[in-house]
Amino acid sequence: MLVGLAKSLEKLSSGFRINRAADDAAGLAISEGLRTQVGGNRQAVRNAQDGISLVQTAEGALNEVHSI
């Protein structure tokens, strides 16, 4: 009973349903997969923003050359 109480207190204090692999191994695997995908999506957004900045810089340079 004390073990169950300790696990419940740990979940309440951390705010997480899964605190270690023993809590839910399959859920942890799914969570880590989703975390990886989110990280990849964040990097893709940064890459897209960098690409937009590059195109805007090139456009500005072309406009300067065109106005000469």
Secondary structure, DSSP 8 states (H G I E B T S, - for coil): -HHHHHHHHHHHHH--S-SSTTT-HHHHHHHHHHHHHHHHHHHHHHHHHHHHHHHHHHHHHHHHHHH-
